[in-house]
Amino acid sequence: MSIHPNPRLPLGGIYERHAPAGGQSCWLHFTAAAKPDLERLLSSLSIHPLARKRLIGGTDIPLVDEYEGFLFVSLFIIRPSGRTANIRLLAAERHIISYCR
Protein backbone atom coordinates (compact mmCIF):
# COMPACT_ATOMS: atom_id res chain seq x y z
CA MET A 1 0.00 0.00 0.00
CA SER A 2 1.33 3.45 -0.81
CA ILE A 3 0.39 6.62 1.01
CA HIS A 4 0.34 9.79 -1.03
CA PRO A 5 2.75 12.17 0.76
CA ASN A 6 1.54 15.48 -0.69
CA PRO A 7 -2.19 15.93 -1.25
CA ARG A 8 -1.60 19.52 -2.42
CA LEU A 9 -0.42 18.37 -5.86
CA PRO A 10 -2.67 19.45 -8.73
CA LEU A 11 -5.46 16.92 -9.13
CA GLY A 12 -5.33 16.75 -12.90
CA GLY A 13 -4.41 13.10 -13.06
CA ILE A 14 -3.46 12.60 -9.39
CA TYR A 15 -5.75 9.62 -9.11
CA GLU A 16 -4.45 8.16 -12.35
CA ARG A 17 -0.83 8.54 -11.21
CA HIS A 18 -1.52 6.84 -7.88
CA ALA A 19 -4.27 4.44 -8.92
CA PRO A 20 -3.66 0.89 -7.79
CA ALA A 21 -2.03 -1.38 -10.36
CA GLY A 22 -2.32 -5.13 -10.30
CA GLY A 23 -3.11 -6.27 -6.75
CA GLN A 24 -1.92 -3.02 -5.13
CA SER A 25 -3.91 -0.54 -3.07
CA CYS A 26 -3.43 3.17 -2.48
CA TRP A 27 -4.27 5.59 0.31
CA LEU A 28 -4.90 9.28 -0.41
CA HIS A 29 -4.98 11.45 2.71
CA PHE A 30 -6.23 15.05 2.73
CA THR A 31 -6.17 17.78 5.35
CA ALA A 32 -8.23 20.98 5.59
CA ALA A 33 -5.57 22.81 3.55
CA ALA A 34 -6.24 20.46 0.63
CA LYS A 35 -10.05 20.32 0.97
CA PRO A 36 -10.65 21.82 -2.52
CA ASP A 37 -8.47 19.05 -4.00
CA LEU A 38 -10.46 16.44 -2.09
CA GLU A 39 -13.75 17.89 -3.34
CA ARG A 40 -12.50 17.77 -6.95
CA LEU A 41 -11.32 14.18 -6.54
CA LEU A 42 -14.63 13.08 -5.02
CA SER A 43 -16.62 14.74 -7.81
CA SER A 44 -14.61 12.75 -10.36
CA LEU A 45 -15.32 9.39 -8.67
CA SER A 46 -18.58 7.46 -8.45
CA ILE A 47 -19.21 7.90 -4.73
CA HIS A 48 -22.61 7.93 -3.08
CA PRO A 49 -23.58 11.59 -2.35
CA LEU A 50 -24.22 10.89 1.34
CA ALA A 51 -20.80 9.22 1.71
CA ARG A 52 -19.20 12.24 0.02
CA LYS A 53 -21.08 14.61 2.35
CA ARG A 54 -20.08 12.64 5.44
CA LEU A 55 -16.42 12.54 4.43
CA ILE A 56 -16.24 16.30 3.94
CA GLY A 57 -18.80 17.50 6.48
CA GLY A 58 -18.12 14.95 9.15
CA THR A 59 -20.12 13.49 11.97
CA ASP A 60 -19.98 14.11 15.70
CA ILE A 61 -20.00 10.43 16.62
CA PRO A 62 -17.82 7.45 15.70
CA LEU A 63 -19.62 5.75 12.86
CA VAL A 64 -19.33 2.97 10.28
CA ASP A 65 -21.68 2.98 7.26
CA GLU A 66 -21.70 0.97 4.07
CA TYR A 67 -22.48 2.60 0.70
CA GLU A 68 -22.49 1.09 -2.79
CA GLY A 69 -18.93 -0.25 -2.95
CA PHE A 70 -17.55 1.97 -0.17
CA LEU A 71 -17.23 1.71 3.58
CA PHE A 72 -17.34 5.00 5.49
CA VAL A 73 -15.61 5.17 8.88
CA SER A 74 -15.51 8.13 11.23
CA LEU A 75 -13.41 7.90 14.38
CA PHE A 76 -11.65 10.06 16.92
CA ILE A 77 -8.08 9.81 18.06
CA ILE A 78 -6.61 11.31 21.20
CA ARG A 79 -3.33 13.08 20.65
CA PRO A 80 -0.52 13.06 23.25
CA SER A 81 -1.55 16.63 24.16
CA GLY A 82 -5.00 15.32 25.14
CA ARG A 83 -6.74 17.02 22.20
CA THR A 84 -8.92 14.93 19.95
CA ALA A 85 -8.93 14.74 16.17
CA ASN A 86 -11.65 13.37 13.91
CA ILE A 87 -10.51 11.19 11.02
CA ARG A 88 -12.91 10.11 8.30
CA LEU A 89 -12.23 7.37 5.77
CA LEU A 90 -13.85 6.10 2.60
CA ALA A 91 -12.55 2.62 1.88
CA ALA A 92 -13.12 0.69 -1.32
CA GLU A 93 -11.67 -2.58 -2.52
CA ARG A 94 -8.42 -1.03 -3.77
CA HIS A 95 -8.16 2.47 -2.31
CA ILE A 96 -8.75 4.52 0.82
CA ILE A 97 -9.48 8.24 0.90
CA SER A 98 -9.08 9.90 4.29
CA TYR A 99 -9.72 13.42 5.58
CA CYS A 100 -8.78 15.11 8.83
CA ARG A 101 -9.38 18.76 9.70
Secondary structure as UniProt FT lines:
FT   STRAND          2..3
FT   TURN            7..8
FT   TURN            12..13
FT   HELIX           14..18
FT   TURN            22..23
FT   STRAND          26..31
FT   HELIX           32..34
FT   HELIX           35..44
FT   HELIX           49..57
FT   STRAND          63..67
FT   TURN            68..69
FT   STRAND          70..78
FT   TURN            80..81
FT   STRAND          84..91
FT   STRAND          95..100
//
